[in-house]
Amino acid sequence: MFIHIGGEYTISDLWIIGIFDLDQTTTYGKDTANFLKKQEELGRLDIVSADLPRSFVVTLDRVYLSPISAKTLIERSNDKTNISSFI
């Protein structure tokens, strides 16, 4: 199944390792910020939209900053009948 993660980006759920809330994971330490900075340095960080990022999606080969909340993305990945999952 494919999941729309914002902008013009749709990715296969088979490639997703994790979906994370950006605020919750960057508030209490530097590990996540360091991880995202390293991915950017390696050219593996994609900014999905010009809108403020609310979550990030880690896949097998890239990391995507998404303006869609982690909760919504997780719901899309779990809901096999949701049409937005197929856009």
C-alpha positions in Angstrom: 0.0 0.0 0.0 1.1 3.6 -0.7 0.8 6.4 1.8 0.6 10.1 0.9 3.0 11.9 3.3 2.4 15.4 2.0 3.2 17.6 -1.0 3.6 15.3 -4.0 5.2 12.5 -2.0 3.7 9.0 -1.8 5.7 6.1 -0.5 5.2 2.4 -0.1 4.5 1.3 3.5 6.9 -1.6 2.8 9.8 0.9 2.9 8.8 2.6 6.1 10.8 1.9 9.2 9.2 4.4 11.5 7.0 7.5 11.7 7.8 10.0 14.4 6.5 13.2 15.9 9.0 16.0 15.2 8.3 18.0 18.4 8.2 15.1 20.8 11.4 13.6 19.5 13.5 16.8 19.4 12.4 18.4 22.7 14.2 16.3 25.2 17.6 15.6 23.7 19.9 16.0 20.8 20.0 12.5 19.4 17.1 13.1 16.9 18.4 16.5 15.9 21.8 15.0 15.3 20.3 12.1 13.3 18.4 14.5 11.1 21.4 16.7 10.6 23.5 13.7 9.6 20.9 12.6 7.1 20.8 16.1 5.6 24.6 16.1 5.3 24.5 12.7 3.5 21.8 14.0 1.1 19.2 11.6 2.4 16.7 14.2 3.9 13.8 15.3 1.8 11.5 18.2 2.8 8.1 17.2 1.6 6.5 20.6 1.6 7.2 24.3 2.4 4.8 24.0 5.3 6.1 23.6 8.8 7.2 20.0 9.4 5.2 18.1 12.0 6.7 14.6 11.6 9.4 12.7 9.9 9.2 9.3 8.2 12.3 7.1 8.2 12.5 4.7 5.3 15.1 2.1 4.2 17.0 4.8 2.2 15.7 8.3 3.1 14.1 10.5 5.7 11.2 12.7 4.9 10.1 15.8 6.8 6.3 15.9 6.5 3.7 18.7 7.4 1.2 15.9 8.3 1.1 14.8 11.9 2.6 11.5 12.9 -0.8 10.4 14.3 -2.5 11.0 10.9 0.3 9.2 9.0 0.1 6.2 11.3 -3.7 6.1 10.9 -3.3 6.2 7.2 -0.8 3.3 7.3 -3.2 1.2 9.5 -6.4 2.0 7.6 -6.4 -0.2 4.5 -9.7 1.3 3.4 -8.8 5.0 3.6 -8.7 6.4 0.1 -6.0 9.0 1.2 -3.7 6.0 1.7 -3.8 5.4 -2.0 -3.2 8.9 -3.3 
